[in-house]
């Protein structure tokens, strides 16, 4: 069954994921409604433009601009391999949106790469959940007064070091300190 352009557009526009296609020169050929909603850019504003014109200005987790260096779309076109990455995109209103990006090459009937497709979803909830996990780990493992690792932290740390010693033969040392009259120290100098 050959899909008509209208049917294809209807299917793509009803996806929850933002999707766009680029040709081999990374010129945007299609931009779905979810992409419009997530980025603030309409299809009319981006179709026909090259993605490397920094429309979305993808910023990688390392803070680098991906559009002109490690663009997932350019990589998919170059090596014909799909990939998944996390980044931040530039919203039309100026703020950054964390996104999970999936890219894949698009092939013609003869198997030649003719472009790539990128789908992306808002990753804010995942990042918030990871931040919350880090916060809870901190509360569980660190003394709220001194921010020094507690007994649970020491046990976890020592288990990890012993595991490394068993696997790799890496040596390590342990140093314990005790501050005499710590209450007097706190009373005199303050908890901070």
MONOR-V909975 format. One record per residue. RES is the residue in one small letter. SS is DSSP state (helix for helix, strand for strand, loop for the rest). NEAR is the number of other C-alpha atoms within 12 Angstrom. Layout:
# MONOR-V909975
res-><RES/RES>
ss-><SS/SS>
near-><NEAR/NEAR>
This chain:
# MONOR-V909975
res-><x/x/x/x/x/x/x/x/x/x/x/x/x/x/x/x/x/x/x/x/x/x/x/x/x/x/x/x/x/x/x/x/x/x/x/x/x/x/x/x/x/x/x/x/x/x/x/x/x/x/x/x/x/x/x/x/x/x/x/x/x/x/x/x/x/x/x/x/x/x/x/x/x/x/x/x/x/x/x/x/x/x/x/x/x/x/x/x/x/x/x/x/x/x/x/x/x/x/x/x/x/x/x/x/x/x/x/x/x/x/x/x/x/x/x/x/x/x/x/x/x/x/x/x/x/x/x/x/x/x/x/x/x/x/x/x/x/x/x/x/x/x/x/x/x/x/x/x/x/x/x/x/x/x/x/x/x/x/x/x/x/x/x/x/x/x/x/x/x/x/x/x/x/x/x/x/x/x/x/x/x/x/x/x/x/x/x/x/x/x/x/x>
ss-><loop/loop/loop/loop/helix/helix/helix/helix/helix/helix/helix/helix/helix/loop/loop/loop/loop/strand/strand/strand/strand/strand/strand/loop/loop/loop/strand/strand/strand/strand/strand/loop/helix/helix/helix/helix/helix/helix/helix/loop/loop/loop/helix/helix/helix/helix/loop/loop/loop/strand/helix/helix/helix/loop/loop/loop/loop/loop/strand/strand/loop/loop/loop/loop/strand/loop/loop/loop/loop/loop/loop/helix/helix/helix/helix/helix/helix/helix/helix/loop/loop/loop/strand/strand/strand/strand/strand/strand/strand/strand/loop/loop/loop/loop/loop/strand/strand/strand/strand/strand/strand/strand/strand/strand/strand/strand/strand/loop/loop/loop/loop/loop/strand/strand/strand/strand/strand/strand/strand/strand/strand/strand/loop/helix/helix/helix/helix/helix/helix/helix/helix/helix/helix/helix/helix/helix/helix/helix/helix/helix/helix/strand/loop/loop/loop/loop/loop/loop/strand/loop/helix/helix/helix/helix/helix/helix/helix/helix/helix/helix/helix/helix/helix/helix/helix/helix/helix/helix/loop/loop/loop/loop/loop/loop/loop/loop/loop/loop/loop/loop/loop/helix/helix/helix/helix/helix/helix/helix/helix/loop/loop/loop>
near-><4/7/11/10/12/11/13/15/19/14/18/25/24/16/21/19/28/34/36/44/40/36/30/27/22/37/27/31/28/36/37/36/26/27/37/28/25/33/37/27/26/22/26/17/21/30/25/22/24/28/37/26/21/23/32/40/31/38/31/28/18/13/16/17/24/30/28/23/18/24/34/41/45/37/30/31/30/23/19/24/22/23/26/22/29/30/34/34/39/26/26/22/15/15/16/23/31/30/34/31/32/29/32/32/32/30/21/13/8/8/11/17/26/27/36/40/41/40/35/39/31/28/23/20/15/16/20/14/13/14/14/14/15/15/15/14/19/19/20/20/23/21/17/17/13/15/15/17/22/20/15/18/20/20/14/18/19/19/15/17/20/19/16/15/15/13/11/12/11/13/13/17/11/11/8/9/8/7/10/9/10/15/12/12/13/15/11/11/10/12/14/11>
